[in-house]
Amino acid sequence: MSRVTTPLPRRSVLRGSLVVVAGGVATSMVVACDRGPTADQITAAALAPLADAALADQAAAQALAPQVPEYSNALGVVANQRGEHAQALREEITRLDERTAARLGTAGAAGSGSTPGTPTSGTAPAPSAPVPTVSTVAGMRGLLQQSARTSADATVSLNGYPAGLAGAISASVTSMVEVQLA
C-alpha cells in the first residue's frame, strides 16, 4: 500500500518563512547602505575646493592691499568679488549637500552686506586651507590664474547650474587678472 506522510508542522513552516523574510530584509538593508555618494554629494565635493580657493584669494587680496597702495582699490575689488564667489559657491554646496558645506571655511562679508554670524569688521575670512602668502601684485596674479584654471577644469566635469557657476567664476577671475591687476 501507499505510505502516509505526515505534513510539515505549521510552526516549522512559519519559522522557515520568518527566516527567509528576515534574510531578505537584512540583505536589502546592506545593499541600500553601500551605494556610495550621491551625484549631489560628488558635485558638492567638486565645488568645495573652488569655495576654499575663493576664500583664500579674498584673504590674500585683503592682506596685500595695504602693502601696495597703488593697487589697493583694485585689490579691494578682487577681494569683494572673490568673497561673492565664495558665497555663491557656499550656497550651491549647501543646497547640494549640507555636510560638505559644513566643512568649508567661514564665509566673510561678501560685498557691502553681511550674513548673520559673519564678521562685519572687514577682516579676512578664515578659509579651511592655509592662506597663501603673496607679497607682490604678480604673486596675486599667479594665485588668481591658478584659481581660474581650477574653476575651468571643474567646469568640464560638472553639468547644469554648477558647471555654469564654475565657468562664470573662471571667466570672472580671468578678467580680474587681465583688467583689475593689469
Residue pairs with C-beta under 8 A, 6 or more apart in sequence:
37 45
38 97
40 96
40 97
41 96
41 97
41 99
41 100
43 96
43 158
43 162
44 92
44 93
44 96
44 97
44 100
44 101
45 97
45 100
46 154
46 157
46 158
46 162
47 89
47 92
47 93
47 96
47 154
47 158
47 162
47 165
47 166
48 93
48 100
48 103
48 104
49 150
49 154
50 85
50 89
50 147
50 150
50 151
50 154
50 166
50 169
51 85
51 86
51 89
51 90
51 93
51 104
51 105
52 104
52 105
52 127
52 128
52 129
53 129
53 146
53 147
53 150
53 151
54 82
54 83
54 85
54 86
54 89
54 147
54 169
55 82
55 83
55 86
55 104
55 105
55 106
55 107
55 108
55 125
55 126
55 127
55 128
56 127
56 129
56 130
56 131
56 132
56 143
57 78
57 79
57 82
57 143
57 144
57 147
57 173
58 78
58 79
58 82
58 83
58 86
58 108
58 124
58 125
59 124
59 125
59 127
59 131
60 131
60 132
60 133
60 134
60 140
60 143
61 75
61 76
61 78
61 79
61 82
61 140
62 75
62 76
62 79
62 122
62 123
62 124
63 124
63 131
63 134
64 71
64 75
64 134
64 135
64 136
64 137
64 139
64 140
65 71
65 72
65 75
65 76
65 79
66 72
67 135
68 75
68 136
68 137
71 137
71 181
74 180
74 181
75 140
75 180
75 181
77 176
77 180
78 140
78 144
78 176
78 180
78 181
80 110
80 111
81 172
81 176
82 173
83 107
83 108
83 109
83 110
83 111
83 125
84 110
84 111
85 169
85 172
85 173
86 107
86 108
86 110
86 125
87 107
87 110
87 115
88 165
88 169
89 165
89 169
90 101
90 104
90 107
92 161
92 162
92 165
93 100
93 101
93 104
94 101
96 162
103 128
104 128
105 125
105 126
105 127
105 128
105 129
106 118
106 125
106 126
107 115
107 118
107 125
108 114
108 118
108 119
108 123
108 124
108 125
109 115
109 118
109 119
109 120
109 122
114 120
118 125
119 125
124 131
132 143
134 140
134 142
134 143
137 181
140 181
141 177
141 181
144 173
144 176
144 177
144 181
145 173
145 174
145 177
147 173
148 170
148 171
148 173
148 174
148 177
149 170
151 166
151 167
151 169
151 170
151 173
152 166
152 167
152 170
154 166
155 163
155 166
155 167
155 170
158 166
